[in-house]
Amino acid sequence: MSDHGDLTSPVPAALADRRRKSSSIFDAFRPGRKGLLLPALDVPAADPEALFGALHRAEVEGGVEASEVDAIRHFTRLSQKNMSIDANLYPLGSCTMKYNPRINEEMARLPGFAEAPPFTPEPLARGALHLPARPEEALVALTGFARVTLQPSAGANGELTACLMIRAAHVKAGAPRKYVLVPDSAHGTNPASAHFAGYAVQELASNPRGTLDVGELEKKMTDEVAAVMITVPNTLGVFEENILEVTKIVHAKGGYVYLDGANFNAFVGKVRPADLGADAMHMNLHKTFSTPHGGGGPGSGPVGVAPALVPFLPVPTVEGAGDGWRLEFDRPDSIGRMRTFYGNYGVLVRALTYILSYGNGIAEVAETSVLNANYLRKKLAPFYHLKYDAPSYHEVVFDDKLQAAKGVHNIDVAKRLMDYGFHPPTMSFPLIVPGALMIEPTESEPVEELDAFAEAMIAIAKEAEESPELVTSAPHVTPVGRIDEALLAREASKPGSFAPVLRAPVRRP
């Protein structure tokens, strides 16, 4: 039995009853209970039916009255069902879910930063304009590139920015090209960004070691190829050991090397990507420099470029020195704006704080993330199959080959892991690894948490061998049980599918 106890034991009846009673805010309503006494209206009353039409209900079954303590307890219990990086290890490979230091938040909330209006006239915003110049300087130092634009709002937006600059450079040279080469292990946004930039995409196969096949690159690298998009380390967690040869081949044909910097966390402070021959690279500030994941909100995907691409940077750029900082729009070869404002300001403050906190010791981030990934790789290798058994950098990709013989697949492992209190790893990516389980512990996690995660994964591997039905029916102790994946897929494809999808989960007491 694991330290987590018997995860299949029935839920006690009393607890089940309490769960049912607190499953919805409507269950907290009691006639006559009030959390707030509102004053009498001092404005004309509006007709709610005229405002809301068919959405208006004169009465709600059971009433709409609850005390403040009932409401607070309901929403507190609801929040405790959430997973968060503050409370849990997030082993999501290719996401780099790391702890966000609170000093970053404190700096971003300083009134001079948080309360600066985005439309402040330039003469009154010299200090605010100086701040983006600082992370640009830091990223130039860490990457070796000539310039960095902080304007892109996400990784994919950064990819598109780089692709558009590469296109502009070829057009300026009078030799527009048709193709971009992308490895088969690449993130799906790579070919999407190239396509949006107007290129046709050709795939490059990986070799048995999981790295780019140089021989195939030589065959496909013609005068019609604008660029090669390559991830270092790649999405298998393997360093592209032939990267110097790759960049030499591409440059010999007049192409550009775009380096996907999503995995920069694995070698920040250790290697400058420009020294590898890269001409452009985007960086995800939420991955390497520990800003919050956007979740559909503010993000940042800065792009560094070699000297040849500097003229094509998006406008505006931040220029100047001392008290003369300004936004520069007079760049005739620029690809134009990539978004309305220069960058997500609060995110830049957080990233700069993180960089300055580490200073010259930032290489420890890479060292520890690589150490942690290889620690888990060694502990789990006897229990999960490694299609590409090469040293890991920041992440390691297992698959479900050993478990599939018992009818247990990666999604089953992921759902069973939830019973042990851990967020699932990334599944089914990269596509060249069937049944993939991509694990990235990051540098944030202590060895005790890594051991607990490994213990849970090993326990699940043993369950898959001895009691596979226990794994294939998981999760057992979460608020929402096994989802009917087939129903979800069918309903999600229908117009107006939101409500049916919400009915798909099987709820547990």
Number of C-alpha atoms within 10 A of each C-alpha: 7 10 9 11 9 9 16 12 9 10 14 8 10 9 11 13 13 11 15 13 15 17 16 13 16 18 16 21 19 15 10 10 14 15 13 10 6 6 6 6 7 6 6 6 7 8 9 12 12 9 10 10 10 8 9 11 11 7 8 8 8 12 14 17 18 21 15 13 11 20 16 13 14 19 13 11 13 14 11 9 10 9 14 14 14 11 9 15 26 25 26 21 27 24 22 28 25 26 20 19 16 11 13 22 17 12 17 22 15 12 9 12 16 13 10 13 10 11 8 10 9 13 12 9 17 18 17 18 22 19 17 22 21 15 23 21 13 16 23 19 14 17 26 20 23 19 23 27 28 28 28 29 24 23 25 22 22 29 31 25 31 31 27 24 26 28 25 20 23 17 12 12 9 9 13 17 20 15 22 27 24 25 22 21 23 22 21 14 14 24 24 16 21 26 16 12 18 15 22 16 19 16 17 21 19 16 13 11 14 23 26 25 18 18 12 14 20 13 8 16 22 16 16 16 23 27 27 27 23 29 29 24 26 25 27 33 29 23 21 18 12 12 20 13 12 23 20 14 17 22 16 12 16 16 24 28 26 26 27 27 28 27 26 27 28 29 24 20 20 15 15 18 22 20 12 19 21 28 26 34 31 30 29 29 27 25 22 26 24 23 29 23 21 13 7 6 10 16 25 28 28 29 29 32 28 18 12 14 21 20 17 23 27 25 23 20 21 20 13 15 11 8 12 12 20 20 15 12 14 10 15 10 17 20 20 17 16 19 13 7 15 22 21 19 23 18 25 26 24 27 22 23 23 21 18 14 14 12 12 10 11 20 17 16 21 22 19 20 24 25 18 24 25 20 18 21 22 10 16 18 13 11 17 20 18 21 18 19 17 14 15 23 27 32 34 28 31 26 22 25 19 17 24 15 11 15 16 23 22 24 21 23 25 22 24 27 22 17 19 24 16 20 20 22 25 22 23 18 22 23 15 16 21 16 21 26 30 26 27 30 31 31 23 18 18 13 12 9 14 19 14 16 21 17 17 22 22 18 17 24 23 14 18 24 18 11 13 20 15 18 25 20 15 22 24 22 19 18 13 13 17 18 18 13 11 10 14 17 12 12 19 16 10 11 7 10 13 11 10 15 19 12 14 17 16 12 12 15 17
